[in-house]
Every structure is written in structure tokens, then in C-alpha cells.
């Protein structure tokens, strides 16, 4: 996983700095606290917070892994893939890979989630129904101005969540993509400077 110290984080209280102090009153269970009710649900129930992709790509990818040489896991994974397609037809479900692809060192299939409601329904369902398989739940973040994918490496590491045993991914392609982006940005900057001099 990525070292969380290499990233910066805005305060979770950004935008809430001048709020009324919270009460110390305990709830009926004697353990939890009474929270002030506003009568308004968080916008996160309706839409994923930025910088998650609320567009075409979807805010979350779920990669469900299995050992392709293990006959029991192969059978279970194929049956799970079919069940997901039948029970959650509104989700985007990709090809059932029988070999490693991209940064994934073992076979997997992918499911995309587009709304908080889909996330809230599918992830608990998968926790119970994934059997012996592991699943990577990672966000897709985008730059709010350009709409370009923000940082695939961070999305697959520091921002990722695992169900079951984590599977070590091959991040070399993300590092290469970052180098290519940086090179393209430097070239663009160089061209802009040249154009301004002319």
C-alpha cells in the first residue's frame, strides 16, 4: 500500500469550522452520543463527493479475484459473476477474465458502481456472498476542471479497500502513466513558452 504520509489531507471539518459545539449527552444505549438533528440528510446519500467520478466511468471499481488454476475458485467465481449480472443488472459488469490482466496478477472480473445507493446495496451483499474470493474496492477520482483521471496509483493503494486477503498488484503501469503525463505536461509548457517568445 502507498505510504499515507506522502499525501496531504484537508481538514475533515473544512466548511464546518463555525458550527455549534456538539453536546456531550449520551444516547439511550449509554455508550454512543446524541447527535444534533438538522432534518437534512448529507448530500453523500445522493451523490458521491468530489473528486469521485460521478460520470461515465463510475465512482468505484470492484475487482473480484480468483486463482484461475483452482477449479473450485474458478467455478465459484464464474457463478458469482453470473449471479451479480442477474441480481444487479443495473451495474456495469465486465468480461470474466481467466488470466491476469493489467496490474492484476491473478484472474478477476470487474463491476462498476455509479451511485451511493448502488454502493450501499452491492458492497454489503458482496461481503456476504463473495465466498473464498478477495475483492478490491477502489475509487475513480477525477480532476474537477479537466475531468481527467486524477491518480490511479493512489486510487488503487491509499484510497483502496479490500474485502478478504489483499492481492499484491503490479503498479509499474501506473508509474509509467504518471511519467508519460508529466512528460506531456512539460512538453506542453515548453511549447507554450516557445509560443509566447515568438
Long-range contacts (C-beta under 8 A, 24 or more apart in sequence): 1-157, 1-158, 1-160, 1-166, 2-153, 2-154, 2-157, 2-158, 3-158, 4-158, 7-154, 7-158, 44-116, 45-116, 46-116, 47-115, 47-116, 48-115, 48-116, 50-144, 51-141, 51-142, 51-143, 51-144, 51-150, 52-139, 52-140, 52-141, 52-142, 53-139, 53-140, 53-141, 53-142, 53-149, 54-114, 55-142, 55-147, 57-112, 57-140, 57-142, 57-149, 58-92, 58-112, 58-113, 58-114, 58-140, 59-113, 59-114, 59-115, 59-119, 59-139, 59-140, 60-112, 60-113, 60-119, 60-137, 60-138, 60-139, 60-140, 61-110, 61-111, 61-112, 61-113, 61-136, 61-137, 61-138, 61-140, 62-110, 62-111, 62-112, 62-113, 62-122, 62-123, 62-126, 62-135, 62-136, 62-137, 63-104, 63-108, 63-109, 63-110, 63-135, 63-136, 63-138, 64-108, 64-109, 64-110, 64-111, 64-126, 64-130, 64-133, 64-134, 64-135, 65-104, 65-106, 65-107, 65-108, 65-133, 65-134, 65-135, 65-136, 65-167, 66-106, 66-107, 66-108, 66-133, 67-106, 67-107, 68-98, 68-99, 68-100, 68-106, 68-107, 72-132, 73-132, 73-133, 74-98, 74-107, 76-131, 76-132, 76-133, 77-107, 77-109, 77-133, 80-129, 80-130, 80-131, 80-133, 81-109, 83-129, 84-111, 87-125, 88-118, 88-121, 88-122, 88-125, 90-118, 91-118, 91-122, 102-173, 103-156, 103-169, 103-170, 103-171, 103-172, 103-173, 103-174, 104-167, 104-169, 104-170, 105-167, 105-168, 105-169, 105-170, 106-167, 123-163, 126-163, 127-163, 130-163, 130-164, 132-164, 133-164, 134-162, 134-163, 134-164, 134-165, 134-166, 134-167, 135-162, 135-163, 135-164, 136-160, 136-161, 136-162, 136-166, 136-167, 136-169, 137-161, 137-162, 137-163, 151-178, 152-177, 153-178
